[in-house]
């Protein structure tokens, strides 16, 4: 652990994550592996009823429609934006008396 893959995370919150997820299990000693919590099995997606699926589809459609409207508005604003005129540079004054004459 000292100089390997997780060497820099020995005293951080990432130590356990590094040992359980980022490292190859073959690289961890037996004593260390015994102290680690058991890996959780991937949870299967729970079945979703038809009403929830319909609600998700409607929300997805609404998000897509809103994103499309924003893109169109941005394009319209980009096209209608007038190019700004460059300000004329003034001659630098010496700052002395009578410069405004």
Secondary structure, 3 states (H helix, E strand, C coil): CCCCCCHHHCCCCHHHHHHHHHCCHHHCCHHHHHHCCCCCCCCCCCCCCHHHHHHHHHHHHHHHHHHHHHHHHHHHHHHHCCCCCCCCCCCCCCCCCCCCC
